[in-house]
Amino acid sequence: MTRFLLLAAALGSPAPCAAPAADEPPARVPRAVLDLALEPVPPNTAPGKQYTAAELDYAMVIGIDRTPKGRLWAAWVAGGDSEKGLFVAASSDDDGATWTEPRLVIDPKDAPTGLARRALVGNFWTDPTGRLWLFYDQSMGYFDGRAGVWAVTCDDPDAERPVWSAPRRIWHGATLNKPTVLKDGDWLLPVSLWTRNKIGPAALREEFRDLDDLRMANVLASPDKGKTWERRGGVKVPDSDFDEHTVVELSDGRLWMLARTTRGLAESFSSDKGATWTEAKSSALKHTNSRVFLRKLASGKLLLVKHGKIDERTPKRSHLTAFLSDDDGKTWKGGLVIDEREGVSYPDGFQAPDGSISVIYDHNRAKDREILLTRFTEDDVLAGKFASPRARARVMVHKALGVNRSQQAAADAKQDRTTVIYDGKKPNSMVCDTTLRELPDGSWALFFLAGGDKEPSPENYTAVSRSTDGGKTWSEAKPLDVGFPREGNTIGQGPTEVLVVGKRTTLFFSTHAKHWSAQWRSWVMHSDDSGRTWTRPEPLPGRLKDRTFVRPHLVARDGRILLPFQHYVGPDADKEKPPLDRAFTNPRLGVLISGDGGKTWTEHGNVKLTDDDRYFGWAEPTIAEAADGRIVMLIRADKLGGVLYAAESKDGGKTWPDLAVKTDIPNPGSKATLFQLDKDAVALLHNPNPAHRSPLALWVSFDGMKTWPYRRVLVPESSDGPKGRINYPDGFVSADRQWLHFAYDDNRHRAVFYSAKLPTQPQPPKPKDDPPLVPPPVSTGPGVSYSDGVGAADGTVHLVYDFERTNAKQILMATFTEALSAAGKPAADKARLRVVVNQATGERKGN
């Protein structure tokens, strides 16, 4: 869901290059922005390919549960344990052997100001009525000091197309562990309101101090099966680190809470159903700083999954181990090592009706990026080994395979380079409309508006600087004679676009009599010798000869050239007047299209930003082409909400909607520029800030401008300081698609060249040949050897092998199909792994 907030109007100006008014002193985040976290984010039940394993780059477990009919639902966090976090959920209909791609997503949209909004903490839970709950939190930034627990429910989670309720907010804070159903029927939900040291970014540090008394491990109670929830009590945990507390009811009716701390685990008890709690103290259970899973089983025993032995604090998150207690946690038995590797964490699970226990956890969230499932029984825990017929270990639920865009952006930034081309000095310091192009002779040329100290001005002219060494050095900027006298109606001059096709360079420029509101006309002229000589200027075709800016062109895949334009028609009341006598309002957007290399042009589109015909604002349209043929136009929209607007043509630019629509891309009222990289890959240079022209950022979309997963700041602020402005980037993409070469003006007096490294683009999957029949990882780890097998008539393969001959002393069998072997994981009803054929129990004698 995309939401917009009219809270900081993009600052308009009487000229396209004029800068907004000086910044106000830094202010706290407006309450309207903070309260975006109070707006519901309905689950996306038809997530696009950007949420598939091939695209995601992070995996942190949230939770898992089983529905009444046996479907498993699991959720995890993608995007990062950060302000970029989002929920994805998948299901399994074969007891966890195989899993769908994510089929439910909670992905809150950021604020128009650019402040992130994320979902990071929650869990799945099947309540006693069979209804499935998904709890999740929402916060602005990483943590805004308040956050909030939300829930959606599904009455028939086993349906082919499950229907989810509207989200409802339960309370502040976040919940990571499942509710506990008390003996009296009350439901108890553990909710943490994090401590203030978790608040970020810095702009949020002073928010919600009125909630400070509630920053603790809270419990919420529902006496009516989830219809209502109220805070019942809580306890402040010393050295708290997110709390992540879990609660069980003991046999004597007391509640036992375990909470995460920087020192390990703290515990507290309640004798009044959670209303009051004993002072939280360090638990006898030693633990590293991480989540544990504590649950009461059907047998009445307690199950605990933690790192290491009961009395061990492991130095890292390793050795996830399951234990049982039959005396309310006083003593613990068994010790089944679920996964001994480093980087395993955040266990959660459930017990099935047959008594088996399933636990989900993550493995190296940002590196291996795996969500894994294990299944065992109480007997397995007590025996300390996977011995039961249905026991499974390390079943892959999800493995994120996408490129880590944050890491890639950091690496790309190290390869960027930049040079100052021109630094103007008063009284002729002006730099605006920087347009960098590679000319037919291989040289690079920067065309820009120069002259005077402001724009528009009768002193403005077009200047050119050249580089013959790939932007390392630049010639002195010199005026370009565009064929008009610097007097009268053409005294003010400036470039708007440069088109290079084959051996021809075409300059689009405009002239005026002292100001754009006076005799503004637009022209085109050509050069066939890389700008050394030029043809006589000619007016733009039709109505576009008056009050029109042409902006950066697009060469479509079919070879046509599209030039976006902004044209001012004036109010309806002035339509009988000559164009230059009308009020200077009512911008219209469209494209000029040429199918003959720029010899002739046709005009298409008449898009409005608003129905107000007295509206004035600079529009600066920029266009790109999606793989499906859409031409997408992004539009500057001064004073219309601090975001870019958009219009789309579905027939290659021939027809356009009458009215543009808002996007969620922040913009302060400044030129943004799109660059075509590949069929669906598009780069965007812009100021992602609704109130100020800084920073300058590079965003990249790989799905036709639907999402922008690659984002990095190129220039944090002007060289003149935070009040300076970074304006009007424009340039070209290198032939090898590795670099974006462009220029921008730094605070209207400095022309700066910048070469930005572009990200690696996702590669489409290669066609699959018939894979060789390779046995899947039926068992991993040391002690597996001596396999032998046979193929059955029905196509299944039976493989027998031994495991730890002198320790576990097991003969195991795996059954799978050719499809299973090719996929590397169970994919058929007959698939079975680690079936115990023989378990030797006697003492070893001799050799």
N, C-alpha and C positions, 0 to 999 in steps of 0.2 A: 504494500500500500504506500502510495506517495502522498505526503502531506506537506503543506506550505503554510507559512506564517507571515503575515504582513506586519513585521515588527521593525524592520530597519530598511527604509526605502533606499533603493539604489540612487546614488546622488547623480542627478542630471547636470547638464551644463548647456550653455548657449552655443557650444561648438563641440564637434566630435572629439577634438584633441584636448579641450580644456579640462583641467583637473577639478575634482570636487573640492569643496571647502575644507579648510584645515581640520584635522582630527580633533575630536573632543578628548579630554583626558581619559585614560583607560577606566572602564566601568565594569561592575560585576555583571554576570550573565543575567539578562532580563528574565523576570519570573515567567513570562510567556514561553521562553525557550526551555527553562527548567521543567515546566509543566507539560512539555511534549511527552515526557516519560509517563504521564498520566493518561495518555491517549492509547486506546487498545490497538494491538497489532494482530489482526486475525491470522490464523495459520494459513500458510500457502500450501494448498493440497495438490497443486500441479506445478511443482518447481521445475524450472528450466535447467538446461545443461550446465549452467554455471554452478549448480549445486551437486553435480555428480562427482564421483570419486576422481574422475580424470581431471577435474578442475580445482577441487578443494586442496588446500595446502596445510591443514592443521587438523588434529583430532584429539579432543579431550573428553573423556567419558562424562556423561550426565547420569544416565540410569537405564534400567531395564525392568520390564514386568511381563507377566503372562496373562492373557485374557481367559475368560471362562472356557472357550472352545480350543484353547491351546496355541493361539497365535502369540508370537513374541514381538514386542515393540521395544526398540532401543533408541536412545537419543544421545547425541554428543555435540560438542561445541566445535564449530569450524571458524576460520578467520583468525583465531588467536585468543589466548587468555589475556584479553586486552579490550580496549574500546571498540575493536573491530569484531568482537564475538557475535556469533549467531548460532541458533539451534538448527540441527538437522536430525531427522528421525527416519528410521527404516523398520521394516517388519520381516518376519520369517514365518512361513507356514509349514516348515519341516523340522521343527524343534531346534532351530538354530543352525542347521547344517548349511543352508544358503540364505542369503539376504537380498532384499530388494535394494535398488538405488534409493537415495533419500526420497520419501514420498510425502513428507511434511516438513515445512521450514518455518521458523520464526526469525525474521530478518528485519528488525526495525530500521526505518530510514533515518538518516541523519537530519539534524536541524538545517534550515536554510542558511544559518550562520556558519555552517561547517562543523559545529559541535557534534561529535558522534553520539549516536544512540544505539545501545547494544542489548543483547540477551546473552547471559553468561552462566547462570546458575539455575538448577531446577531438578526435576526428576519425573519419571513415569510411576504411576501407582494404580493398581486395580483395587477398587474399594470392595467392601463385603457384598455390595449389591451387584457386582460385575461390571460396573461402570469404570472406564479407563480415564484417569486424570493425567494431564501433562501440566506440571507446575514449571513456571519459568519467571525469571526476573527481568525488569527493564530498568535502565538507568541512562542518564545523559553522561557522556564521558565514560571513563572506566568506572567511577563511582561518584555520584553527585552528592552523597551524604544522606540520601533518602532511599533511592531505588524503589523497588516495589515488587511484591510477589503477585503474579498473575496465574490464572488457571484456565484451561479449556478442558472440556470433558467430551467423551464419546459414549453414547449408550449402546452402540453395537460395533465395537472395535474389530469384530471378526468379519464385518461386511466387506464386500468387494470394493466398495467405495465408501469408507467410513465418513460419517457426517459429524463435524465438531461444533461444539457450542460457541457462542460469542465469548470472547475473552472477558474475564472479570477480575478486577483487582481485589486482592484479599487484604493486604496490609503493606506496610513499608518493608524494606529489607530484602532478604533472599533466603530461599530454602534449598538445600542440597540433598537432604535425606528424606526418606518416605515418612508419611504419617504413621502413628501407632494407634491401634484400636484398643481402647481400655476395656476392662472387664465390664464396666457399667455401660458400654456402648459409645462413649464419647470418643471422638477422633482428635488426636493431638498432633499438631504439625510443628516441627522445629523450624524457627525462622531467626536468622541472625541479622541484626542491624549493625553493620560493620563499624569498626572504630574509625575515628577521623583520619588516622594516618593512611587509610586506604583511599581517601578522596583524591581524585585527579580528573582532568588536568588542574593546573594551579588556579585558574580562574574560578574554580568551584570550591576552593579551600574554606571559604567562610560561610558556605551555605548550610542551612538547616541545623543551626545550633540549637533550635528549640527541641530537637529530637535527641540531644546528647544524653539525657537521663535514660533513654531506652536503648542505648548502644550496648547490647549484650546478647547472650544466647537466650532468645525468647521462645515461648511455646504458645501457639494459638490453638484454641479448642473449638470444636463444632459438636454441639449436642444433638443436631438435627440432620445428620448424614450429609454434611457439606453444604447445606443451604446457607448457613451463616457461619462466620468465624469471628472469634473475639480473642484478643490477647488475654491469656490467663495469668502469666507470670514469666519470670526469667531470672537469669543470674549473670553477673559480670564475671568473666573468666580472666584471671591474671595471664598476662602474656598472650592474649588472644591473637590468633592469626586466622581470621575469617570464621572462627568458631566451628562451622561445619559439624554441628552437634547432632547426635542421634540419641534417641530415647527408647528404652524398653521398660515394660512393667514387670516387676519382680513378683515372685510367688506370694510375698507378704503384702502386696498392693502398693509398695513404694515404687517410685519411678527412678530409674538410674540414667543419668546423662553422661555421655562421654563427649568431650569437645577438643578440637585441635588447638594446640598452642605452639609457640616457637620452641618450647622445651619438650614437646611431645604430646601427651594427653592430660587433660584435667577431667575431674569427675565431680558430680554433684548429685544430691538425692532430694526427692520431694515426697512428703507423706500426705499431701493434700491435693493430689491429682494435678500438680504443676503450678499451683497458685504461689507457693513459696518454695525456696530451694536452700539447701545448705550451702555454706561457703564453698566455692569451687577450689579444689586442691589438686595437686599433682596425683595422677593415678599410679597405682603399683604396676600398671601395664606400661612397659617401656615402649617408646615409639619414636620414629622420625617425624619430622614436621610434615604431616600429610593426612589425608582422609582415611577413616576406617569404615568397615561395614559391620554393624552389629544388629542382629535380628533374632527374635524368638522363633524357634521352629515348632512344627506341629507336635513334636514329642515333648515339648516343654523345655528342651535344652536351649541354651544360647549359642548362636554361631557368631564367631568373631573372625573377620579377615583383616589382617594387619601385615606390616612389614617385619620380617624376622621372627625370631622366637619370642615367646611370651615375655621373657625378661631381657630382651635385647632391643637396643636402639640402633638400628642399622645406620651406617654413615650416609647412605644414599637410599633412594626409593628402589629397593630391590627385595627379592625373596618374599613375594606376596604369599602368605601362609594362612591356612584356615585352622581354627581351633574350636572345640566344643566345651561347654560347661554345663554340668547338671546340678550345680549348687548356686545358681544366680551370680556367677562370675567370680566366686571366691577362689576357685581353682579351675584350671583348664587342662584339657586332655587332647591327645593327638598332635597333629601338626602336619597338615598336607601342604607341601610346597606347590603352589599353583604356578608360579613363574619365578625363577631365581634371577633373571636378568636385571641389570640396572635399567632404570627408566620406566618401570611398570608402576602404575598408581591408580588411585581413585576407584576402588572396587565398589560395586553395587550388585544386588541380586534378588532372587526370589526362590521360594520352594514350590515345586510342582506338586499336584495331588498324589503322584506316585512316591513322594518323599525325596526325589532327587533335587539337588540344589544347583542353580545356575548363577554364575558370577561373571560379570562383565568388567573389563578394566582397559586402560590404555597403555600403549607401549611407545615411548619416545615421541611425544605429541608433535614435535616440530621436525623430527628427523625421519624416523620410521613411519610415524603418523598412522598407527594401527589401533583399531578397536578389536579386542579379542574376547572370546567367550570360553569359559570352562564349565564342565558339569561333573558333579561328584555326589557321593552319598555320605551320610553320617559315618558309615563303616569305613569309607575311604579316608575320612579325616582321622578317625581313630587309628587306622592302620598306617597312616602317613604315606599312602601311595594310591594311585589310580588303579583300583582293582575290580570295581564293579563293571558289569557288562556294558552299561550305558555311559560310563565315564568318558569324558572327552577333555582334551587340553588344547589350548591355543587355537581354537576355531576362529577363523577370520570373519569378523562381522563387517569391517570396513577398513580400507587402506587408502588414504588420501594420496593421490598421485600427481596433483597439480604442482606447478612451479610456485615456490614461495616468493610471492611478489615483493614482500617487504625486504627480504634478503637480497633479491635481485636488484631492487631499487637502490639499496645501499651500495652494492657492487657497481652498478651502472654509474652512480654519482661520482665515483672515483675516476672515471674516464672522461668526464666532461671537461671542456676547455672554454675559455672566454677571453675576449679582447675588447678594449675600448676603441671604437672606430673614430669617434669624433666627440669632442667636449666643447660645446659652445660657450662663448664668453659674451657677456653683456657689452654692448646693447644688441648683439646678434647671437643669442644663445639658443634659439628655438630648435627643438628636435621633435618631430611628430611623424606619424604614418610611416614608420620604418618598414621598408619592403625589400627583402633580400632575395635575389634570384641568381641562378647559374645561367650565364649567357651562352649562346651557341658556340662561342670560341673557347669555352671552358673556364673563362674568368668569372669571378663573382662580382656582382654589383649591388650596392645598397642605394636605393632611391629613398629620399625622405624629404619631408617638408622642413625647410630651414628659413632663416631670416627673421629679424625682430626678436622680441622677448615674449610674445604671446601669439595665440592662434584662435580665431582668424585675425589677420592683420594685413594691411596693404603692403607690408614689408615681406610677406611670406613668398617663397619661391621653392622650386624643386632643386635639390642638390643630389649629387652622385659621388660615391666613393667606390673604388675598385680594389679587388685583391686577386693576385695571380698565383698565390701560394696556399690556397685552401683556407683563407681567413686568418692566417698568421699575421700578415701585415696588410696595411690598407693605404691607399693613396689619399692625398689631400682632397677633402670634399670640395667640389666645385659646382657652381650653378649650371643647370641644364636649360638651354634655350629651347622653349617649347613652341616657338613661332609666334608668340603674341607679345605685344609691347607691355612693359610693366607700368601701365598707366590706364586710366579710365576704367572701363568695365572689366578689364583683365589684369588689373594691378595686383590682385592677390591670386596666387597660384599654388597648387599642391598636388602630389601624386596620390592615387587611390588604389591602383593595382598595376602589376606588370605581368604580362603573359608571354611565356616563351614556348613556341611551338615550332619544331624543326629549326630552320635557320632564321626564323623571324621573331623579333622581340616587339611586343606591343605595349605601349604605355597608355594607361587610362589616367586622366587627370582632370581637375576642375579649376575653374577661375571664378573670381567674384570682384565686385567693386567695393572693397574695404571690408566686407563681411559676407558670410554665407547667405544672409537674408537679402542681400542686394545683388541682383544680376548674376546669381549662381548658375553657371552652365558647365556642362561636362563634355569631354572631348576624348578622342583617341588618335594616336599616331603610331607609325611603325618604323622599325629599323631592320635592315637586312644585313647589317655589318656589326652586330653586337653593340649597338648603341653609339657608333661613331657618327653616323648621319641619320637623319629622321625625315620622314615624309611630312607634308603639311598636315596640321591637325584637322580632323573632321568631327562634327558633332555626333554624339550618341544617337541611335535611331529613335524615331518617334518621340513620344512624350519624355523619354529619358534624357533628352538633351538639356532639360531644365531640372535643377534641384535633385540631382542624382549622384550617389556615390556607387561605384562598382567596387566590389570586394573580392577576396582571393578566389581564384577559379578552381574548377575541378575538371579533370579529364576522365570521363566515364569509361567503363570497360569496353563500350562499343565504339570508342574513339571520339564521341561528341565532346565539345567543350561547353561547360556550363559556367556562367558568370553570375553570381548573386548580386542583387542590387537593392539599394534603399532609395525610395523616391517619395517626395512630399507633394501630396495633391491638394492640401488645404481643406478647410471645412466645407461642408455641403453648401453653406450659404454663399460661398465665394466661387462656386463652380462655373458661373458665367463669366468670371473675370479671366484675363490672361494669366497663365500659370505663375509668372513672376510677380504678379500683383496680388496674389492670394495671401491670406495669413499663412505664416510659416508653421504648419501643423500637419497632422494626419499622415504619418509615414506608411508607405506600402512596400512590401517585400516580394521579390520574385526572382526569376533567373532569365538571362539571355542565353539562348542555345544556338550553337553553330555546328553544323554537320559537315562543313567544308574547310576545316582548319582555321576558321576565324574570318573568312572572306565575307560571309553574310550571317546575319543574326535574326532570330525571332524571339519575341518577348512572351514570357509565360508567368502567370501568377500575379495576385494582387492581395497578398496576405496583410491583414491588419493585426496590430498588437492589442488593440482595444476598440470598442464601439464608440468611444468618445472622439468625435472628429476634431476636437480642439486639443487633443493630446499632442504634446511635443516631446520627443526624445530621440536620441541617436540609436540606430538599430543595428548597424554593423553585422549583417548576416554572413554566416559562414556555412559551407555545405560539405557533405561527404556522402558516399554511396555505400549501401549495405549489400551483402551477398544476395539478398532476395530481390534486389533491384530498387529498393526504396532510396530516395534521395532525402536525406535528413538535413534540415536547416536549423541551426541554432542562432538565436537572435538576442542581442543586447536589449534590455527593456528598462530604461531609466524610470525610476520612481514607481515601479510596478512590483515591488516585493523582494528585491534583492536576489533575484534568481534569473537565469537565462530562460527564454521562451523557446518554443520549437514548433516547426511545421514539417509535415512529411508529404512527399509526392510518391504515389505508388505506381506511377507510369513513366518513370524516368525523367521527371521534371516538367512534364507537359501540363499537368493540372495540379492545383494546390488548394488547400482549404481556405476558406474566407478569413478564419481567425486562428491565430497562433495560440498555443496552450503553454502553461507553466511547466517547467521541469523542476527537478530538485537540485540543480547545479547552481551553487551560490555564485553571484556576480555583483560587483558594486556599481554597475553602469560603466562598462569598459569593453573594448573589443576582445573577443575570444576567437581563436583560429583553429579550425579542424584541418588535419592532414591525413590523407588516405595512405595506409600502410599496406594493406592486403584486402582480400575480399570482404572480410568482416572486421578487420583490425583498423582502428582509427585512433589517431592521437589528437589530444586537445591541449592547447596552451591557453591558460587563462588565470585570472585572479580569483581563487575560490574563497572569497570573503565578501559578504554582502554590503560591507560598509567602507571598504578601503581598498585601493589598488595595490595591495601587497598581501601575501607573497605572490610570486609568479610560479605557477605549478605546471607540471606535465602529468596529464592523465591519459591512460590508454584503455580502450575497449577492445575486446576480442569477439564480441557477439553482436556487432552491428549497432553499437551505441546504446544497448539496453542496460549494460552495467559497465562500470569503470574500475576494475580490480587493481590496476597498476596506477599508483599515485605517488608522486614525489615532488617535493618543493625544490625548484631550481635556484630561485633567488629569494631568500627570506625577506629582505627588505631593501629599500633604496640605499645607495652608497651615501646619500644625504641623511640617513637616519630613518626612524620609524614613521615620521610624518611624510617622507618622500613617497613618490608613486612610481610604480613600474608599469609601463603602458605599452599597448599595441604590438604584441609580438607577431612577427610574420616571417616566413622563410620557405624552405623546401626540404624534402626528404632525400637523402643520398640514394644513389642508384641501387646500392646493395641493401637498402632498408635498415642499415645499422645506425644511422645518425639522423638527427633532426637539426639542421643548420638554420638559425634564425637570428633576427636582430630585434631589439626592443629599445624603447627610449626610457632612460632612467631620469625621472623627475623633470622631463621636458627640456633638458639641456645636454644630455649625454646619449649618444648612439652606441649601443653595446652589441657586439657579436657574441653569440653563444652556440656552442655545438654540444648537443645533449645526446648521450648514448641511449638508444632505443632498446626496449626489452626484447628478449627472445619471444617469438610468437609461438603459441601452442601448435604442435604439429598434428594433423589429422591422423587417426589410427591407420596403420598399414593394413592392406587386405590380408586376411588370415588364410594361410595355406593349411592343408590338413596337418594338424600337429602330430608329432610322433607320440606313440603310446608310452608315456613315462609315468611310472607309479607316483602318485601324489605323496605328500609328506604324511604318511600314515602314522609316523611317530618321529619325534625329534629329540635331540639331546644325546648325551653319551649312553653307551650300553646297548645300542640297537645294532643287531648283526644277523648274519646267516639267513637271508631271506630266500624263499622258494615259493613257487606258485603254479597255478593252473587256470586255464580259461574254460568257462562253462559254455554249454550250448546256447544259453540265453544271452550271451555276450558279457556276462559279469566275469570279473577276475578275482580269484581268491589268492591272497598272499599270506604266507605264514613266516614268522621270524621270532627270534628270541630277544629278551630284554633283561639285562643285568643278571647273567647266569648264576652268580654267586650271592647276589643280594636280593633283588626282587624275585629272581628265579621263576620268570614267567615265559610261557610260550603264547604268543598273541597272533591273531588273525585279522586281516583287513579284507573287506569285500568292496569292490567298486566297479564302475563301468568305464568304457573307453572315454565317454564324455566327461566323467569325473576325473580321469587321469589327465585329460587335456586341460581341463579347467584348473586343476591343482587343488580342488576342494570337492567335498561331497555334492553331487548334483542329481541324485536319483534316490528313489525310495529304498532300494536295496543296499545303498551304501552303508557300510559299517566300518568303524575304525577301532582298533585296540580291543577286540573281542578276546577274552581270556580263554585259551584252549586248555592250558594246564598251569597250575600254580603249585610248585614244589614247596613243601613245608618242612621236610626233614632236614637234619643236620648233615653238612657235607663231610664225607669221609674219603681219605686218600686224595688222589689227583682227579 
